Amino acid sequence: MVARVAGAMGEALNQKGGKLKLPLILAGALLHDIAKTRSVREGGNHVAMGRKMVLEMGYPEVAWIVGSHVDLGPEIANTIDEATVVNYGDKRVEHDKVVPLRERFEALVTRYGKTAEDRVRFQQMYGNMERLEKQIFGRISLSPDDLIFMIERSAPVFWLKPRSSSATGSKDSG
């Protein structure tokens, strides 16, 4: 679902002049939680573990997205890039449903807000996400509520087109 949301946002932004790499968004969105189960089983930070795993596989651009999908830091940049789109997509998905930011953050606080410090951090992240949401939707012709409707009513979209044998550049050697 995160890939569907991030992909839809990337497509909408590109239609308004953005130059986002949709295959990179797809890869980052599909792999953003690659280490979540391992981190629960072994302990550790799933973001750092996932970033390291993907980096060791040789995909630094995807590792950058995996490594920044939870928190983009105290300030949201004015530039919307693939990592911010995946981060936003992750914050709009609760399990398998697209939900408003407020609902998603309420669930995050309930699940992970064990200390007062954790709850303050989630409040800060929520404020950052509200600013990012305004930036994104200020550039496209949708509202955050339209996103929910669009995703729930559409079939999954994948942005990688299959390559034909002539497009790969391979020649028969025999």
C-alpha positions as CSV (number, residue, x, y, z in Angstrom):
1,M,0.0,0.0,0.0
2,V,2.9,2.4,0.7
3,A,4.2,1.8,-2.8
4,R,0.7,2.6,-4.2
5,V,0.5,5.8,-2.3
6,A,4.0,6.9,-2.9
7,G,3.8,6.0,-6.6
8,A,0.5,7.9,-7.0
9,M,2.1,11.0,-5.3
10,G,5.2,10.7,-7.5
11,E,3.2,10.4,-10.7
12,A,1.0,13.4,-9.7
13,L,4.1,15.5,-8.8
14,N,5.8,14.5,-12.1
15,Q,2.6,15.5,-14.0
16,K,3.1,19.0,-12.5
17,G,6.7,19.3,-13.6
18,G,8.5,17.1,-11.0
19,K,11.4,15.0,-12.0
20,L,11.1,12.1,-9.6
21,K,12.4,8.7,-10.4
22,L,9.3,6.5,-10.2
23,P,11.2,3.2,-10.2
24,L,13.3,4.5,-7.3
25,I,10.1,5.4,-5.4
26,L,8.7,2.0,-6.0
27,A,11.9,0.2,-4.8
28,G,12.2,2.4,-1.7
29,A,8.5,2.0,-0.9
30,L,8.5,-1.8,-1.3
31,L,11.7,-2.2,0.7
32,H,11.2,0.5,3.4
33,D,10.5,-2.1,6.1
34,I,12.8,-4.8,4.9
35,A,14.4,-5.2,8.3
36,K,11.3,-4.8,10.5
37,T,10.8,-8.5,11.3
38,R,14.5,-9.0,11.9
39,S,14.7,-6.0,14.2
40,V,11.8,-7.4,16.3
41,R,13.3,-10.8,16.4
42,E,16.9,-9.7,17.1
43,G,16.5,-6.3,18.5
44,G,17.7,-3.1,17.0
45,N,16.6,-0.2,14.8
46,H,14.8,-1.5,11.7
47,V,15.7,1.7,9.8
48,A,19.4,1.4,10.4
49,M,19.4,-2.3,9.8
50,G,17.4,-2.0,6.6
51,R,19.6,0.8,5.3
52,K,22.7,-1.3,5.9
53,M,21.2,-4.4,4.2
54,V,20.2,-2.5,1.1
55,L,23.5,-0.6,1.0
56,E,25.4,-3.9,1.2
57,M,23.3,-5.2,-1.7
58,G,24.7,-2.3,-3.8
59,Y,21.7,0.1,-4.0
60,P,22.8,3.3,-2.3
61,E,19.8,5.4,-3.6
62,V,17.3,2.8,-2.3
63,A,19.3,2.6,1.0
64,W,19.0,6.4,1.4
65,I,15.2,6.1,1.1
66,V,15.0,3.1,3.5
67,G,17.2,5.0,6.0
68,S,15.0,8.0,6.0
69,H,11.5,6.6,5.8
70,V,10.6,7.0,9.5
71,D,11.9,10.5,10.2
72,L,13.1,13.2,7.8
73,G,14.5,15.3,10.7
74,P,13.5,18.5,12.3
75,E,12.9,20.4,9.2
76,I,11.2,19.3,6.0
77,A,13.2,20.6,3.0
78,N,11.5,22.6,0.3
79,T,12.7,20.1,-2.2
80,I,10.4,17.1,-2.6
81,D,12.4,14.1,-3.6
82,E,11.9,10.3,-3.7
83,A,12.7,9.9,0.0
84,T,10.2,12.5,1.1
85,V,7.5,10.9,-1.1
86,V,8.1,7.5,0.4
87,N,8.2,8.9,3.9
88,Y,4.9,10.6,3.3
89,G,3.4,7.5,1.8
90,D,4.5,5.5,4.9
91,K,2.8,8.1,7.1
92,R,-0.5,7.7,5.3
93,V,-0.8,3.9,5.5
94,E,-1.9,2.1,8.6
95,H,-1.5,-1.7,7.9
96,D,-3.3,-2.0,4.5
97,K,-5.5,1.2,4.5
98,V,-4.8,4.8,3.6
99,V,-5.7,7.0,6.5
100,P,-5.4,10.7,7.4
101,L,-2.1,11.8,9.0
102,R,-3.8,12.4,12.3
103,E,-5.2,8.9,12.5
104,R,-1.8,7.4,11.6
105,F,0.1,9.4,14.2
106,E,-2.5,8.6,16.9
107,A,-1.8,4.9,16.1
108,L,2.0,5.4,16.2
109,V,1.7,7.2,19.6
110,T,-0.4,4.4,21.0
111,R,1.9,1.7,19.7
112,Y,5.3,3.3,20.2
113,G,4.8,6.4,22.5
114,K,6.0,4.7,25.7
115,T,7.7,7.7,27.2
116,A,7.0,11.4,27.3
117,E,10.1,11.9,25.1
118,D,8.7,9.5,22.5
119,R,5.3,11.3,22.5
120,V,7.0,14.7,22.0
121,R,9.1,13.3,19.1
122,F,5.9,12.0,17.5
123,Q,4.2,15.4,17.9
124,Q,7.2,17.0,16.2
125,M,7.1,14.4,13.4
126,Y,3.4,15.0,13.0
127,G,4.0,18.8,12.6
128,N,6.7,18.1,10.0
129,M,4.4,15.8,8.1
130,E,1.6,18.4,8.1
131,R,4.1,20.8,6.5
132,L,5.2,18.2,4.0
133,E,1.6,17.4,3.1
134,K,0.9,21.1,2.4
135,Q,4.0,21.3,0.2
136,I,3.0,18.2,-1.8
137,F,-0.7,19.0,-2.2
138,G,0.2,22.7,-2.9
139,R,1.9,21.4,-6.1
140,I,-0.8,19.0,-7.4
141,S,-4.5,19.1,-8.1
142,L,-5.5,16.7,-5.4
143,S,-6.3,17.1,-1.7
144,P,-5.2,14.7,1.0
145,D,-8.7,13.3,1.1
146,D,-8.7,12.7,-2.6
147,L,-5.7,10.5,-2.2
148,I,-7.7,8.1,0.1
149,F,-10.5,7.9,-2.5
150,M,-8.1,7.5,-5.4
151,I,-6.1,4.7,-3.9
152,E,-9.2,2.8,-2.5
153,R,-10.9,2.9,-5.9
154,S,-8.0,2.1,-8.2
155,A,-6.2,-1.1,-9.1
156,P,-2.5,-1.3,-8.0
157,V,-0.2,0.6,-10.3
158,F,3.3,-0.4,-11.0
159,W,5.6,2.0,-12.9
160,L,8.2,-0.3,-14.3
161,K,7.4,-1.2,-17.8
162,P,8.5,-4.7,-19.0
163,R,11.5,-4.6,-21.3
164,S,11.3,-6.2,-24.7
165,S,14.2,-8.3,-25.8
166,S,15.3,-5.6,-28.3
167,A,15.2,-2.9,-25.5
168,T,17.8,-4.8,-23.4
169,G,20.5,-4.4,-26.1
170,S,21.4,-8.1,-25.9
171,K,22.3,-9.9,-29.1
172,D,22.2,-13.6,-29.9
173,S,25.7,-14.9,-29.7
174,G,25.1,-18.1,-31.3
